[in-house]
């Protein structure tokens, strides 16, 4: 590596490190600018910079951050010393910043291990310069048209740029994800047929219908959601693969699951009853087992995990459950999964929707097609007593709810989040669900606080009476 380092590289490295110090003094996030600066000065900087010996990568449409954080927490719990981009961006400049912070003034790495969340769209800017030993692919779904276009486009980019030496850990139940980098060594994780699986498609969208090899219509043995399930082509060998790490039983009440690997079954604790996060936990187990961690160490660490609050939180406040659930804006799959989870939870519910991508409010897309790929019909449910819609595109969401058959008397729609929340009717309500976008964290906190104020006011009135 040393003979490849040029004056330009060292200038980029030192200026990037200096900018990190200045930004921190100014109390600014130094998560991507230093890496961006280094790449602008030295375009192949990431390739020259020395990397940790072992790199674990996590990619996919949904669940990257959750899986990465779980891996980080478990490795920390078990005494591993590593670098990660937990507080940085997952594109090339953020990853570069992370590795700069783990290097010395000569560009030599100070860590033997790295855990990196890697945006799937950045494959062409990252994998030519670093080779993960293991790369988890959580799933491949349609996402924002502004960011990720079509699933075939994303799958092709990943397959083209993922290094041949990388061992893939892929979701067997996702027929798109499980066929990425087919020439690599691949390990699959999946969940056996559940009682809730069907033989029909309940969701509006399905990202793969035709066999990409022979163009026959795919057939499903069972459907879990969207294109997740067990599928095969009737004309050729294209199908969902058998899982190396297979969940054979889930006890949703006791929050436990049984995982079969190499004819051996092991029981693991769960921290959630949400099927999306069960897949995420399974991906983590598959990786850690491949790394050599024991069942006992993994299971003990899982018991101490918590889903990051920006993704999911639940609190019982004076007898009313308040739940926040990430429903990534402009991502119809993430929103549909949040809607499905909400309708299936017990008790009478009020739902507050802030789905607009506020991060892109000024430069966002006028395209609202994603709203019509999203299963708003799931919110047309007798146990959902009120739906409050807020945010810049509140009128579009209101129209979509009406088209889904939600009675208009159940809907309140206002642009301002707090004004909308003030209309919350808590009579006979067991739970309040706040479904929010990735960049609406502060707004979600404010809404949650307002909900608590309204619960307090309701309690005070009851005491007065």
C-alpha positions in Angstrom: 0.0 0.0 0.0 2.8 2.5 0.9 4.2 2.8 -2.6 0.8 3.8 -3.9 0.5 6.8 -1.6 1.2 10.0 -3.4 1.5 13.6 -2.2 -2.0 14.2 -3.3 -3.2 11.3 -1.1 -1.4 12.7 2.0 -2.7 16.3 1.4 -6.3 14.8 1.1 -5.8 12.7 4.3 -4.4 15.6 6.4 -6.9 18.1 5.2 -9.7 15.6 5.9 -8.4 15.0 9.4 -8.0 18.7 10.0 -11.6 19.4 8.8 -12.9 16.8 11.2 -11.3 18.6 14.2 -12.6 22.0 13.0 -16.2 20.7 12.5 -16.2 19.1 15.9 -15.0 22.3 17.5 -17.9 24.0 15.7 -20.2 21.3 17.1 -21.1 20.2 13.6 -21.4 16.6 12.4 -18.2 15.5 10.7 -19.8 12.4 9.1 -19.4 13.0 5.4 -17.6 16.2 4.6 -14.1 15.0 5.5 -14.5 12.0 3.2 -16.0 14.2 0.5 -13.1 16.5 0.7 -10.6 13.7 0.5 -12.3 12.2 -2.6 -12.4 15.5 -4.4 -8.7 16.0 -3.8 -7.7 12.4 -4.5 -10.5 10.6 -6.5 -9.1 7.1 -5.7 -8.5 8.0 -2.1 -10.6 5.2 -0.7 -8.7 2.6 -2.8 -5.3 3.9 -1.5 -6.3 4.3 2.2 -5.4 1.2 4.2 -8.5 -0.7 5.3 -9.2 -3.1 8.3 -8.3 -6.7 7.6 -11.9 -7.8 8.0 -14.8 -5.8 6.6 -18.4 -6.7 7.3 -20.9 -5.0 5.0 -24.7 -4.6 5.2 -26.7 -3.5 2.2 -30.3 -3.8 1.0 -33.4 -1.6 0.6 -34.8 -1.8 4.1 -33.3 -2.8 7.4 -29.6 -1.9 6.8 -29.4 0.5 9.8 -31.2 -1.9 12.2 -29.0 -4.9 11.2 -25.8 -2.8 11.4 -26.7 -1.5 14.9 -27.5 -5.0 16.1 -24.2 -6.3 14.9 -22.4 -3.3 16.4 -24.1 -3.9 19.8 -23.4 -7.6 19.9 -19.8 -7.3 18.8 -19.2 -4.6 21.5 -20.9 -6.8 24.1 -18.5 -9.6 23.2 -15.3 -7.5 23.4 -14.6 -6.9 19.7 -12.6 -3.8 18.8 -13.9 -2.3 15.5 -14.8 0.8 13.5 -18.3 1.4 12.1 -20.3 4.2 10.4 -23.1 4.1 13.0 -23.0 7.9 13.2 -22.1 8.6 9.6 -23.5 8.3 6.1 -23.6 5.0 4.2 -22.4 6.3 0.9 -18.8 6.5 -0.4 -17.9 9.8 1.3 -19.4 8.7 4.7 -17.6 5.4 4.5 -14.4 7.2 3.6 -14.8 9.5 6.6 -15.3 6.5 8.9 -12.1 4.8 7.7 -10.1 8.1 7.9 -11.1 8.3 11.5 -9.8 4.8 12.1 -6.4 5.6 10.4 -3.3 7.3 11.6 -1.6 10.3 9.9 0.1 8.0 7.4 -3.1 6.4 6.3 -2.5 3.2 8.2 -5.6 1.6 9.8 -5.8 1.3 13.5 -8.5 -1.4 13.5 -8.6 -5.0 12.4 -12.4 -5.1 11.9 -14.9 -2.7 10.3 -18.7 -2.9 10.2 -20.1 -0.8 7.4 -23.6 0.0 6.3 -23.4 0.4 2.6 -26.0 2.1 0.5 -26.9 -0.3 -2.4 -26.9 2.6 -4.9 -23.3 3.4 -4.0 -22.0 0.0 -5.0 -20.1 1.3 -8.0 -18.3 3.9 -5.8 -17.5 1.6 -2.9 -16.8 -2.0 -3.9 -14.0 -1.2 -6.4 -12.1 0.1 -3.4 -12.9 -2.2 -0.6 -13.7 -5.9 -0.3 -16.1 -7.1 2.5 -15.3 -10.5 3.8 -19.1 -10.9 4.5 -21.9 -8.8 2.9 -25.4 -9.1 4.2 -28.2 -8.3 1.8 -31.4 -7.8 3.8 -33.8 -7.5 0.9 -34.4 -5.7 -2.5 -37.6 -3.7 -2.9 -38.7 -0.8 -4.9 -37.7 2.4 -3.2 -37.9 6.2 -4.0 -37.8 6.8 -7.7 -35.5 9.7 -6.9 -32.9 7.4 -5.3 -33.2 3.8 -6.5 -35.2 3.5 -9.6 -36.1 -0.2 -10.3 -35.2 -3.3 -8.4 -33.6 -5.0 -11.4 -31.4 -1.9 -11.8 -30.2 -2.1 -8.2 -29.7 -5.9 -8.3 -27.6 -5.5 -11.5 -25.5 -2.8 -9.9 -24.8 -5.0 -6.9 -24.0 -8.1 -8.9 -21.7 -6.1 -11.2 -19.6 -4.4 -8.5 -19.6 -6.8 -5.5 -16.1 -8.4 -5.3 -16.0 -12.1 -6.2 -14.1 -12.8 -3.0 -17.0 -11.6 -0.8 -19.2 -14.2 0.9 -22.8 -13.1 0.5 -25.4 -13.6 3.3 -28.7 -13.3 1.5 -32.4 -13.4 2.3 -33.6 -16.7 0.8 -37.2 -15.7 0.9 -36.6 -12.7 -1.3 -36.2 -14.1 -4.8 -34.6 -10.9 -6.1 -32.1 -10.6 -3.2 -31.2 -14.3 -3.2 -30.0 -14.2 -6.8 -27.5 -11.3 -6.4 -23.8 -12.2 -7.1 -24.6 -15.8 -8.0 -21.0 -16.6 -8.7 -20.0 -15.7 -5.1 -20.1 -18.0 -2.1 -23.6 -17.5 -0.7 -25.2 -18.3 2.6 -29.0 -18.0 2.9 -31.3 -17.2 5.8 -35.1 -17.6 5.8 -38.3 -18.4 7.7 -40.3 -21.5 7.1 -43.9 -21.3 6.2 -46.0 -19.5 8.8 -49.7 -20.0 9.7 -50.3 -16.4 8.5 -48.8 -17.0 5.0 -51.3 -17.2 2.1 -51.5 -18.4 -1.4 -52.7 -15.1 -2.8 -51.2 -11.6 -3.0 -52.7 -9.1 -0.6 -50.3 -6.2 -1.5 -50.7 -3.9 -4.4 -47.0 -4.2 -5.5 -44.9 -7.2 -6.4 -41.4 -6.4 -7.7 -40.9 -9.6 -9.6 -43.6 -11.5 -11.5 -41.7 -13.0 -14.5 -38.7 -15.4 -14.4 -35.7 -13.3 -15.5 -34.1 -16.4 -17.1 -36.9 -17.7 -19.4 -39.7 -15.1 -18.9 -42.4 -17.6 -17.7 -44.8 -16.4 -15.0 -43.4 -17.2 -11.5 -45.5 -19.5 -9.3 -45.7 -19.2 -5.5 -46.0 -22.0 -3.0 -46.9 -19.4 -0.4 -46.8 -15.6 0.0 -45.7 -13.7 3.1 -45.9 -10.2 1.8 -45.1 -8.5 -1.6 -42.7 -10.9 -3.4 -41.4 -12.4 -0.1 -42.3 -16.1 0.2 -41.4 -19.3 -1.7 -41.5 -19.1 -5.5 -40.3 -21.1 -8.5 -40.4 -20.9 -12.3 -42.5 -23.7 -13.8 -40.2 -23.8 -16.9 -36.6 -23.6 -15.5 -34.6 -23.9 -12.3 -35.1 -20.3 -11.2 -36.5 -20.4 -7.6 -36.1 -19.3 -4.0 -33.1 -21.2 -2.6 -33.2 -23.4 0.5 -32.0 -21.5 3.6 -28.9 -22.5 5.5 -30.2 -20.7 8.6 -34.0 -21.5 8.7 -36.4 -20.4 11.3 -38.6 -23.5 11.9 -40.8 -22.0 14.6 -41.8 -18.6 16.0 -43.5 -18.2 19.3 -44.9 -14.6 19.0 -46.3 -14.5 22.5 -43.1 -15.7 24.3 -40.9 -13.9 21.8 -38.7 -16.9 20.9 -37.8 -18.6 17.7 -36.0 -21.8 16.7 -33.3 -21.7 14.0 -32.1 -24.8 12.2 -28.6 -24.9 10.7 -26.8 -28.0 9.6 -29.4 -30.3 11.0 -29.0 -28.7 14.5 -31.8 -26.6 16.0 -31.1 -23.7 18.4 -33.6 -21.5 20.3 -33.1 -17.7 20.2 -34.8 -14.8 22.0 -36.6 -12.2 20.1 -37.0 -8.5 21.0 -40.0 -7.9 18.7 -43.0 -9.6 17.1 -42.5 -7.6 13.9 -41.7 -10.0 11.1 -39.4 -7.5 9.4 -37.2 -7.3 12.5 -37.3 -11.1 12.9 -35.7 -11.3 9.5 -33.2 -8.6 10.6 -32.3 -10.6 13.7 -31.9 -13.8 11.7 -29.5 -12.0 9.3 -27.4 -11.0 12.3 -27.4 -14.6 13.7 -26.3 -16.0 10.3 -23.4 -13.6 10.1 -22.2 -14.0 13.7 -22.4 -17.8 13.5 -20.3 -17.7 10.3 -17.8 -15.5 12.3 -17.6 -18.2 14.9 -19.6 -16.8 17.8 -21.4 -19.4 19.9 -25.1 -19.7 20.3 -24.9 -18.8 24.0 -23.0 -15.6 23.4 -25.3 -14.5 20.5 -28.5 -15.3 22.4 -27.3 -13.6 25.6 -26.5 -10.5 23.6 -29.8 -10.5 21.7 -31.6 -10.4 25.0 -30.0 -7.1 25.7 -30.8 -5.5 22.3 -33.3 -2.8 21.6 -34.5 -1.7 18.2 -33.2 1.8 17.6 -35.9 4.3 18.8 -35.7 6.2 15.5 -37.0 2.9 13.9 -39.4 1.7 16.5 -40.4 2.5 20.0 -43.2 1.6 22.4 -44.2 3.1 25.7 -47.2 2.6 27.9 -48.2 6.1 29.1 -51.0 6.1 31.8 -52.7 3.1 30.3 -52.3 4.0 26.6 -49.7 2.5 24.3 -47.8 5.1 22.3 -45.9 3.5 19.4 -43.6 5.1 16.9 -42.8 3.2 13.7 -40.6 4.2 10.8 -42.5 4.3 7.6 -39.9 5.5 5.1 -41.2 8.3 2.9 -41.5 7.6 -0.8 -40.9 3.9 0.0 -44.2 2.0 -0.6 -42.9 -1.2 0.9 -41.7 0.3 4.2 -45.0 2.2 4.6 -47.1 -0.9 3.7 -45.3 -3.0 6.3 -45.9 -0.3 8.9 -49.6 -0.1 8.0 -49.8 -3.9 8.1 -48.2 -4.1 11.6 -50.5 -1.3 12.8 -53.8 -3.0 11.7 -52.8 -6.4 13.2 -52.0 -5.1 16.7 -54.8 -5.6 19.2 -57.2 -3.0 20.5 -58.7 0.3 19.3 -56.2 2.6 17.6 -55.6 6.1 16.5 -53.0 6.6 13.8 -50.9 9.7 13.0 -49.2 9.8 9.6 -46.2 12.0 8.8 -44.9 10.3 5.8 -43.4 13.2 3.8 -39.7 13.2 3.3 -39.0 16.5 5.1 -35.3 16.1 4.4 -36.1 16.7 0.7 -39.0 19.1 1.2 -37.4 22.0 -0.8 -35.9 19.8 -3.6 -38.3 16.8 -3.4 -40.1 15.2 -6.2 -43.7 16.1 -7.2 -44.2 12.5 -8.1 -46.8 10.9 -5.9 -46.9 7.5 -7.6 -45.5 5.8 -4.5 -48.7 6.7 -2.6 -50.6 4.4 -5.0 -48.1 1.6 -4.7 -48.6 1.7 -0.9 -51.3 -0.4 0.9 -53.4 2.4 2.4 -56.2 -0.2 2.3 -54.6 -1.8 5.4 -55.7 1.3 7.4 -59.3 0.8 6.4 -59.8 -1.3 9.5 -62.6 -1.3 12.1 -60.1 -1.2 15.0 -58.6 2.0 13.6 -60.9 4.7 14.9 -59.1 7.8 13.7 -56.4 8.7 11.2 -54.6 12.0 11.4 -52.5 13.1 8.4 -49.9 15.9 8.5 -47.0 17.3 6.5 -46.5 19.1 3.2 -48.3 16.5 1.1 -51.2 16.0 3.5 -53.8 16.5 0.8 -52.4 13.7 -1.3 -52.4 11.3 1.6 -56.0 12.3 2.4 -57.1 11.5 -1.2 -55.3 8.2 -1.0 -57.0 7.3 2.2 -60.4 8.1 0.7 -59.6 6.0 -2.3 -58.7 3.1 0.0 -62.2 3.3 1.4 -61.4 4.9 4.8 -64.6 6.8 5.9 -64.0 10.5 5.6 -65.3 11.0 9.2 -62.3 9.0 10.5 -59.8 11.3 8.8 -58.3 14.6 10.0 -55.8 16.3 7.7 -53.8 19.4 8.4 -50.4 20.6 7.2 -49.0 21.4 10.6 -48.1 18.3 12.7 -48.9 19.7 16.1 -52.2 21.3 15.0 -53.2 18.0 13.5 -52.2 16.1 16.6 -54.4 18.4 18.7 -57.4 16.9 17.1 -56.6 13.4 18.5 -59.7 11.8 20.0 -58.6 9.5 22.8 -62.1 8.2 23.7 -62.0 4.3 23.8 -58.4 4.3 22.4 -56.0 1.7 23.5 -53.0 2.7 21.3 -51.7 5.7 19.4 -49.5 4.8 16.4 -47.2 7.5 15.0 -46.0 6.4 11.6 -43.1 8.7 10.5 -40.5 9.2 7.8 -36.8 8.7 8.4 -36.1 12.5 8.5 -39.0 13.4 10.7 -37.4 12.3 14.0 -37.7 15.7 15.7 -41.3 16.1 14.6 -42.1 12.6 15.9 -40.7 13.5 19.3 -42.9 16.7 19.3 -46.0 14.7 18.3 -45.3 12.1 21.0 -45.0 14.8 23.6 -48.2 16.4 22.4 -50.0 13.0 22.6 -48.8 12.7 26.2 -50.2 16.2 27.0 -53.5 15.2 25.6 -53.6 12.0 27.7 -52.8 14.1 30.8 -55.6 16.5 29.9 -58.0 13.7 29.5 -56.9 12.3 32.8 -57.4 15.6 34.5 -60.9 16.0 33.1 -61.8 12.5 34.3 -60.5 13.4 37.9 -62.6 16.6 37.9 -65.7 14.7 37.0 
